[in-house]
């Protein structure tokens, strides 16, 4: 199967010449995963990394008690599992399809050989890995220093900024959102309800309308929400 068109539009490989796209297409392996299918588990050998072509994938950890903490929701054209793959280690978290998903898998040995042959390929990967490190730094800071209402306000504002709209649609359900923000669904629902009653947002299913962005920004940066 010719993967060149899919690979060409992946940010990780953006700007690469046709020759390198051709080489990447020769080593890529296509995998399909149905919703709720485990792609890899924590502790599995990281013998390569994935790029999501369509669907959504959650990266998460499980506590000894079975509590789930979502670390990241992978969207189309994003890589995942790349850090342990290049480090030659095991996956430090679980990956599960939360929608029917299609991925391309790049075996570690093959991609390392391509980088050795042409180091320019590594520049894009370094830039993306630096961005991923910043994202996880923000996550750790939010989970350790911010209360749940502040985390939720920051998340809503981030999605609105990314989509350039004041009326966003959550790409995950409220249970998954609660896990991503380090809380439980009941607390999440209570905070959303309080935000609605205070006139900050309006909620219709997964659609959230940002009504008072200034108040949301104040909440995201430390203001209190009486719950």
C-alpha positions as CSV (number, residue, x, y, z in Angstrom):
1,X,0.0,0.0,0.0
2,X,1.2,3.5,-0.9
3,X,1.4,5.6,2.3
4,X,3.1,8.6,0.7
5,X,0.0,10.9,0.7
6,X,-0.7,10.2,4.4
7,X,2.9,10.7,5.4
8,X,3.4,13.9,3.5
9,X,0.8,15.8,5.7
10,X,2.1,14.5,9.0
11,X,3.7,17.5,10.9
12,X,6.5,15.2,12.1
13,X,7.6,14.8,8.5
14,X,6.6,18.2,7.1
15,X,8.9,19.7,4.5
16,X,10.8,16.5,3.8
17,X,11.8,15.9,0.2
18,X,9.9,13.3,-1.9
19,X,12.9,10.9,-1.6
20,X,12.6,10.8,2.2
21,X,8.8,10.5,2.0
22,X,9.3,7.5,-0.3
23,X,11.7,5.9,2.1
24,X,9.3,6.4,5.0
25,X,6.4,4.9,3.1
26,X,8.5,1.8,2.5
27,X,9.0,1.1,6.2
28,X,5.5,2.1,7.5
29,X,3.1,-0.6,8.6
30,X,-0.7,0.2,8.6
31,X,-2.7,-1.0,11.6
32,X,-6.4,-0.6,12.3
33,X,-7.8,-0.6,15.8
34,X,-11.5,-0.8,16.8
35,X,-12.8,1.4,19.5
36,X,-11.7,0.3,23.0
37,X,-8.8,-1.8,21.6
38,X,-5.5,-1.6,23.5
39,X,-2.7,-0.6,21.1
40,X,0.1,-1.1,23.7
41,X,0.3,-1.5,27.4
42,X,2.7,-0.1,30.0
43,X,5.8,-2.2,30.1
44,X,5.5,-3.5,26.5
45,X,8.7,-3.3,24.5
46,X,8.9,-0.1,22.5
47,X,10.1,-1.4,19.2
48,X,8.7,1.5,17.2
49,X,6.3,4.4,17.3
50,X,2.9,5.2,15.8
51,X,1.3,8.0,13.9
52,X,-2.4,8.4,14.1
53,X,-4.0,8.8,10.7
54,X,-7.7,8.8,11.7
55,X,-9.7,8.4,14.9
56,X,-8.5,9.2,18.5
57,X,-6.3,7.5,21.0
58,X,-5.9,8.1,24.7
59,X,-2.5,7.7,26.5
60,X,-3.1,6.9,30.2
61,X,-1.6,5.5,33.4
62,X,-3.4,3.2,35.9
63,X,-2.8,3.4,39.6
64,X,-2.5,0.3,41.8
65,X,-6.1,0.8,42.7
66,X,-7.1,0.9,39.0
67,X,-7.7,4.7,38.8
68,X,-7.1,6.0,35.3
69,X,-5.2,9.2,34.6
70,X,-5.3,10.3,31.0
71,X,-2.0,11.9,30.0
72,X,-2.9,12.9,26.4
73,X,-5.6,12.6,23.8
74,X,-3.9,11.8,20.4
75,X,-5.5,13.5,17.4
76,X,-5.1,12.7,13.7
77,X,-1.5,13.2,12.4
78,X,0.0,13.1,15.8
79,X,2.8,10.6,16.7
80,X,2.7,8.6,20.0
81,X,5.1,6.2,21.7
82,X,8.0,8.0,20.0
83,X,10.1,8.8,23.1
84,X,10.5,5.2,24.5
85,X,10.9,3.9,21.0
86,X,14.0,6.1,20.3
87,X,15.3,5.5,23.8
88,X,15.2,1.8,23.2
89,X,13.0,1.2,26.3
90,X,9.5,0.1,27.2
91,X,6.3,2.0,26.9
92,X,5.7,4.0,30.2
93,X,1.9,4.2,29.7
94,X,-1.0,2.5,28.0
95,X,-2.5,3.5,24.6
96,X,-6.1,2.7,23.8
97,X,-8.3,3.6,20.8
98,X,-11.3,5.7,21.9
99,X,-12.7,5.7,18.4
100,X,-12.1,3.3,15.5
101,X,-8.6,4.3,14.5
102,X,-6.0,3.8,11.7
103,X,-2.3,4.2,12.5
104,X,1.0,3.9,10.7
105,X,3.7,2.1,12.7
106,X,7.4,2.9,12.1
107,X,9.8,0.2,13.3
108,X,12.6,1.7,15.5
109,X,15.5,0.0,13.7
110,X,14.3,1.1,10.3
111,X,13.6,4.8,11.3
112,X,17.0,5.0,13.1
113,X,18.8,3.8,10.0
114,X,17.0,6.5,7.9
115,X,18.1,9.2,10.4
116,X,21.7,7.9,10.2
117,X,21.5,8.1,6.4
118,X,20.0,11.6,6.4
119,X,20.2,13.5,9.8
120,X,17.8,16.3,8.5
121,X,15.0,13.9,9.3
122,X,15.9,14.3,13.0
123,X,15.3,18.0,13.1
124,X,11.5,17.8,12.7
125,X,11.4,15.0,15.3
126,X,13.5,17.1,17.8
127,X,11.1,20.0,17.4
128,X,8.0,17.9,18.0
129,X,9.6,16.1,21.0
130,X,10.4,19.5,22.6
131,X,6.7,20.5,22.1
132,X,5.6,17.3,23.7
133,X,7.9,17.9,26.7
134,X,6.4,21.4,27.2
135,X,2.9,19.9,27.1
136,X,3.7,17.3,29.8
137,X,5.4,20.0,31.9
138,X,2.1,22.0,31.8
139,X,0.1,18.9,32.7
140,X,2.3,18.2,35.7
141,X,2.1,21.8,36.8
142,X,-1.7,21.9,36.4
143,X,-2.3,18.6,38.3
144,X,0.0,19.6,41.2
145,X,-0.6,23.3,41.6
146,X,-4.1,24.1,40.2
147,X,-7.5,23.1,41.6
148,X,-10.0,21.4,39.3
149,X,-12.0,24.5,38.4
150,X,-8.8,26.2,37.3
151,X,-7.8,23.2,35.2
152,X,-11.2,23.0,33.5
153,X,-11.3,26.7,32.7
154,X,-7.8,26.6,31.2
155,X,-8.7,23.5,29.1
156,X,-11.9,25.2,27.8
157,X,-9.9,28.3,26.9
158,X,-7.2,26.3,25.2
159,X,-9.7,24.4,23.0
160,X,-11.4,27.7,22.1
161,X,-8.1,29.3,21.2
162,X,-7.0,26.3,19.1
163,X,-10.3,26.2,17.2
164,X,-10.6,30.0,17.0
165,X,-14.2,30.0,18.3
166,X,-16.2,30.8,21.4
167,X,-18.4,27.7,20.8
168,X,-16.4,24.6,21.2
169,X,-17.3,20.9,20.9
170,X,-15.5,18.5,23.3
171,X,-13.8,15.7,21.4
172,X,-14.0,13.4,24.4
173,X,-16.8,12.5,26.8
174,X,-17.0,14.0,30.2
175,X,-15.7,10.8,31.9
176,X,-12.5,11.0,29.8
177,X,-12.3,14.8,30.4
178,X,-12.5,14.2,34.1
179,X,-9.6,11.7,33.9
180,X,-7.6,14.0,31.8
181,X,-8.0,16.8,34.4
182,X,-7.3,14.5,37.4
183,X,-10.8,14.3,38.9
184,X,-13.9,12.2,38.9
185,X,-17.0,12.7,36.6
186,X,-19.3,13.7,39.5
187,X,-16.9,16.6,40.4
188,X,-16.6,17.6,36.8
189,X,-20.4,17.7,36.3
190,X,-20.7,19.8,39.5
191,X,-18.1,22.3,38.4
192,X,-19.6,22.6,34.9
193,X,-23.0,23.2,36.5
194,X,-21.5,26.0,38.7
195,X,-19.8,27.6,35.7
196,X,-23.2,27.6,33.9
197,X,-25.0,29.1,36.9
198,X,-22.3,31.8,37.2
199,X,-22.8,32.8,33.6
200,X,-19.3,31.7,32.5
201,X,-20.4,29.1,30.0
202,X,-23.4,27.4,28.5
203,X,-23.4,23.6,28.0
204,X,-25.5,21.6,25.6
205,X,-24.2,18.0,25.5
206,X,-20.6,18.2,24.3
207,X,-21.0,21.7,23.1
208,X,-19.7,24.5,25.3
209,X,-20.3,28.2,24.6
210,X,-17.8,30.6,26.2
211,X,-20.0,33.4,27.5
212,X,-17.6,35.3,29.9
213,X,-14.1,34.7,28.7
214,X,-12.6,37.3,31.0
215,X,-14.0,35.5,34.0
216,X,-12.8,32.2,32.6
217,X,-9.3,33.6,32.2
218,X,-9.4,34.9,35.8
219,X,-10.5,31.5,37.0
220,X,-7.8,29.7,34.9
221,X,-5.1,31.9,36.5
222,X,-6.1,31.4,40.1
223,X,-9.5,33.0,40.9
224,X,-11.8,30.9,43.1
225,X,-15.0,29.3,42.0
226,X,-17.4,28.7,44.9
227,X,-18.6,25.1,44.6
